[in-house]
């Protein structure tokens, strides 16, 4: 944030324009819940077989979703 103070006005306007565009694209998606996306490994000691794990809470229950390479989700409820 400190760097933005020294940015020229035209660069700031361009960044704001890109942020608004991304926000608009996100609004076009299905409803989302706050959560986190983390990179996990099936073999952590060797850092092999990476996959992404989506973690969030819905209706007071923790949810985990494994994201496949093609972006598909596999649900696993805690």
N, CA, C and O of each residue as an XYZ file, in Angstrom:
312
protein
N       0.816     -1.181      0.000
C       0.000      0.000      0.000
C       0.866      1.253      0.000
O       0.498      2.261     -0.603
N       1.986      1.198      0.656
C       2.879      2.336      0.734
C       3.398      2.732     -0.644
O       3.593      3.912     -0.932
N       3.618      1.726     -1.493
C       4.122      1.989     -2.843
C       3.123      2.789     -3.677
O       3.529      3.576     -4.532
N       1.837      2.601     -3.444
C       0.827      3.287     -4.237
C       0.925      4.801     -4.090
O       0.547      5.539     -4.999
N       1.419      5.256     -2.970
C       1.556      6.689     -2.733
C       2.482      7.331     -3.765
O       2.272      8.475     -4.169
N       3.496      6.599     -4.185
C       4.481      7.127     -5.118
C       4.179      6.804     -6.580
O       4.925      7.221     -7.466
N       3.112      6.079     -6.843
C       2.766      5.741     -8.222
C       2.149      6.939     -8.923
O       1.402      7.704     -8.312
N       2.453      7.102    -10.183
C       1.803      8.163    -10.957
C       0.291      7.926    -11.028
O      -0.169      6.786    -10.969
N      -0.454      8.985    -11.150
C      -1.913      8.925    -11.142
C      -2.462      8.018    -12.238
O      -3.422      7.285    -11.998
N      -1.883      8.049    -13.422
C      -2.389      7.218    -14.518
C      -2.208      5.727    -14.222
O      -3.059      4.921    -14.595
N      -1.119      5.353    -13.561
C      -0.918      3.948    -13.184
C      -1.937      3.536    -12.124
O      -2.466      2.425    -12.173
N      -2.215      4.418    -11.170
C      -3.221      4.127    -10.149
C      -4.592      3.935    -10.777
O      -5.330      3.023    -10.405
N      -4.928      4.789    -11.724
C      -6.222      4.673    -12.409
C      -6.305      3.354    -13.167
O      -7.357      2.716    -13.182
N      -5.215      2.942    -13.792
C      -5.186      1.674    -14.530
C      -5.379      0.502    -13.568
O      -6.133     -0.425    -13.864
N      -4.706      0.538    -12.423
C      -4.867     -0.530    -11.424
C      -6.293     -0.586    -10.904
O      -6.865     -1.669    -10.776
N      -6.869      0.561    -10.607
C      -8.253      0.601    -10.134
C      -9.204      0.040    -11.180
O     -10.159     -0.660    -10.844
N      -8.946      0.346    -12.447
C      -9.769     -0.160    -13.547
C      -9.682     -1.691    -13.622
O     -10.696     -2.361    -13.813
N      -8.467     -2.242    -13.472
C      -8.283     -3.696    -13.497
C      -8.975     -4.351    -12.297
O      -9.593     -5.406    -12.441
N      -8.876     -3.737    -11.127
C      -9.529     -4.274     -9.928
C     -11.039     -4.308    -10.123
O     -11.681     -5.305     -9.792
N     -11.613     -3.238    -10.654
C     -13.055     -3.208    -10.905
C     -13.472     -4.279    -11.906
O     -14.527     -4.896    -11.758
N     -12.647     -4.499    -12.920
C     -12.948     -5.529    -13.923
C     -12.960     -6.913    -13.277
O     -13.856     -7.716    -13.539
N     -11.971     -7.188    -12.438
C     -11.901     -8.486    -11.757
C     -13.085     -8.659    -10.811
O     -13.672     -9.739    -10.746
N     -13.438     -7.607    -10.079
C     -14.597     -7.681     -9.182
C     -15.865     -7.990     -9.959
O     -16.690     -8.791     -9.521
N     -16.020     -7.350    -11.120
C     -17.197     -7.597    -11.957
C     -17.228     -9.054    -12.438
O     -18.284     -9.686    -12.440
N     -16.072     -9.579    -12.842
C     -15.995    -10.973    -13.294
C     -16.347    -11.926    -12.152
O     -17.021    -12.932    -12.371
N     -15.896    -11.617    -10.938
C     -16.204    -12.466     -9.788
C     -17.698    -12.461     -9.477
O     -18.248    -13.483     -9.066
N     -18.356    -11.323     -9.669
C     -19.790    -11.245     -9.420
C     -20.588    -12.106    -10.400
O     -21.703    -12.526    -10.093
N     -20.022    -12.366    -11.566
C     -20.703    -13.179    -12.575
C     -20.660    -14.670    -12.238
O     -21.420    -15.450    -12.811
N     -19.785    -15.074    -11.321
C     -19.667    -16.470    -10.925
C     -20.797    -16.853     -9.979
O     -21.573    -16.003     -9.542
N     -20.877    -18.114     -9.675
C     -21.862    -18.608     -8.713
C     -21.569    -18.009     -7.334
O     -20.466    -17.514     -7.104
N     -22.539    -18.045     -6.413
C     -22.305    -17.512     -5.072
C     -21.073    -18.149     -4.426
O     -20.834    -19.350     -4.552
N     -20.310    -17.320     -3.740
C     -19.073    -17.799     -3.120
C     -19.135    -17.635     -1.607
O     -19.873    -16.796     -1.090
N     -18.365    -18.434     -0.919
C     -18.243    -18.346      0.526
C     -16.807    -18.001      0.874
O     -15.884    -18.406      0.168
N     -16.604    -17.249      1.966
C     -15.228    -16.952      2.370
C     -14.505    -18.221      2.789
O     -15.100    -19.095      3.420
N     -13.263    -18.327      2.452
C     -12.477    -19.500      2.808
C     -11.039    -19.319      2.370
O     -10.586    -18.202      2.119
N     -10.331    -20.426      2.283
C      -8.934    -20.349      1.865
C      -8.618    -21.483      0.898
O      -9.210    -22.560      0.954
N      -7.680    -21.210      0.023
C      -7.207    -22.180     -0.955
C      -5.735    -22.410     -0.669
O      -4.951    -21.461     -0.638
N      -5.354    -23.663     -0.459
C      -3.951    -23.947     -0.142
C      -3.431    -25.098     -0.991
O      -4.184    -25.983     -1.398
N      -2.138    -25.067     -1.245
C      -1.476    -26.124     -1.986
C      -1.052    -27.209     -1.002
O      -0.359    -26.929     -0.024
N      -1.464    -28.436     -1.258
C      -1.135    -29.572     -0.399
C      -0.385    -30.607     -1.232
O      -0.419    -30.571     -2.462
N       0.285    -31.522     -0.556
C       0.999    -32.606     -1.230
C       0.547    -33.947     -0.665
O       0.441    -34.103      0.551
N       0.281    -34.912     -1.536
C      -0.056    -36.260     -1.067
C       1.152    -36.926     -0.446
O       1.016    -37.745      0.463
N       2.327    -36.582     -0.927
C       3.588    -37.061     -0.352
C       4.388    -35.840      0.101
O       5.300    -35.406     -0.603
N       4.052    -35.274      1.283
C       4.661    -34.010      1.694
C       6.171    -34.068      1.912
O       6.863    -33.085      1.651
N       6.692    -35.191      2.382
C       8.132    -35.293      2.626
C       8.920    -35.134      1.324
O      10.019    -34.580      1.315
N       8.345    -35.624      0.233
C       9.011    -35.557     -1.069
C       8.483    -34.412     -1.935
O       8.998    -34.159     -3.024
N       7.448    -33.720     -1.441
C       6.773    -32.660     -2.200
C       6.344    -33.168     -3.577
O       6.608    -32.543     -4.604
N       5.676    -34.317     -3.563
C       5.169    -34.911     -4.803
C       3.654    -34.997     -4.745
O       3.063    -34.990     -3.665
N       3.044    -35.077     -5.888
C       1.593    -35.181     -6.063
C       0.869    -33.980     -5.461
O       0.072    -34.144     -4.537
N       1.134    -32.774     -5.970
C       0.463    -31.590     -5.431
C      -1.003    -31.516     -5.848
O      -1.387    -31.996     -6.915
N      -1.806    -30.910     -4.990
C      -3.209    -30.635     -5.284
C      -3.624    -29.424     -4.462
O      -2.969    -29.080     -3.477
N      -4.706    -28.783     -4.864
C      -5.220    -27.630     -4.133
C      -6.385    -28.076     -3.262
O      -7.193    -28.917     -3.656
N      -6.454    -27.492     -2.067
C      -7.524    -27.817     -1.133
C      -8.252    -26.519     -0.777
O      -7.634    -25.541     -0.356
N      -9.572    -26.530     -0.953
C     -10.413    -25.396     -0.617
C     -11.059    -25.673      0.728
O     -11.699    -26.709      0.904
N     -10.900    -24.766      1.674
C     -11.439    -24.934      3.023
C     -12.349    -23.756      3.341
O     -11.960    -22.604      3.155
N     -13.571    -24.039      3.823
C     -14.506    -22.983      4.190
C     -15.518    -23.515      5.200
O     -15.586    -24.722      5.436
N     -16.307    -22.617      5.798
C     -17.346    -22.994      6.748
C     -18.687    -22.591      6.165
O     -18.850    -21.477      5.667
N     -19.653    -23.511      6.230
C     -21.010    -23.253      5.737
C     -21.993    -23.866      6.716
O     -21.914    -25.053      7.030
N     -22.920    -23.048      7.196
C     -23.910    -23.485      8.183
C     -23.238    -24.119      9.395
O     -23.635    -25.190      9.856
N     -22.214    -23.438      9.900
C     -21.492    -23.846     11.107
C     -20.753    -25.177     10.964
O     -20.409    -25.799     11.969
N     -20.508    -25.617      9.745
C     -19.768    -26.860      9.517
C     -18.575    -26.584      8.625
O     -18.657    -25.844      7.645
N     -17.470    -27.197      8.993
C     -16.253    -27.061      8.205
C     -16.351    -27.929      6.963
O     -16.808    -29.071      7.025
N     -15.929    -27.391      5.859
C     -15.965    -28.125      4.583
C     -14.578    -28.110      3.959
O     -13.848    -27.125      4.062
N     -14.228    -29.208      3.315
C     -12.981    -29.308      2.564
C     -13.315    -29.797      1.165
O     -14.101    -30.730      0.997
N     -12.732    -29.183      0.187
C     -12.882    -29.620     -1.196
C     -11.505    -29.751     -1.810
O     -10.684    -28.836     -1.739
N     -11.266    -30.906     -2.415
C     -10.023    -31.098     -3.163
C     -10.288    -30.675     -4.596
O     -11.271    -31.101     -5.203
N      -9.429    -29.850     -5.131
C      -9.574    -29.368     -6.503
C      -8.679    -30.190     -7.415
O      -7.468    -30.268     -7.209
N      -9.278    -30.797     -8.414
C      -8.518    -31.588     -9.368
C      -7.754    -30.715    -10.342
O      -7.910    -29.494    -10.352
N      -6.939    -31.340    -11.151
C      -6.126    -30.595    -12.127
C      -6.986    -29.830    -13.119
O      -6.577    -28.778    -13.610
N      -8.175    -30.345    -13.421
C      -9.034    -29.686    -14.395
C      -9.986    -28.667    -13.752
O     -10.854    -28.118    -14.431
N      -9.823    -28.412    -12.433
C     -10.659    -27.439    -11.744
C     -11.901    -28.038    -11.119
O     -12.682    -27.313    -10.503
N     -12.110    -29.342    -11.257
C     -13.267    -29.976    -10.654
C     -13.086    -30.086     -9.141
O     -11.958    -30.126     -8.649
N     -14.190    -30.136     -8.412
C     -14.144    -30.213     -6.961
C     -14.640    -31.565     -6.477
O     -15.592    -32.121     -7.024
N     -13.985    -32.091     -5.441
C     -14.409    -33.312     -4.777
C     -14.676    -32.958     -3.334
O     -13.762    -32.506     -2.643
N     -15.912    -33.146     -2.843
C     -16.284    -32.737     -1.494
C     -15.876    -33.761     -0.464
O     -15.884    -34.967     -0.711
N     -15.516    -33.244      0.705
C     -15.200    -34.073      1.863
C     -15.606    -33.265      3.084
O     -14.969    -32.257      3.389
N     -16.660    -33.685      3.796
C     -17.174    -32.938      4.941
C     -16.501    -33.424      6.211
O     -16.346    -34.628      6.415
N     -16.093    -32.474      7.082
C     -15.525    -32.819      8.388
C     -16.630    -33.142      9.362
O     -16.359    -33.458     10.521
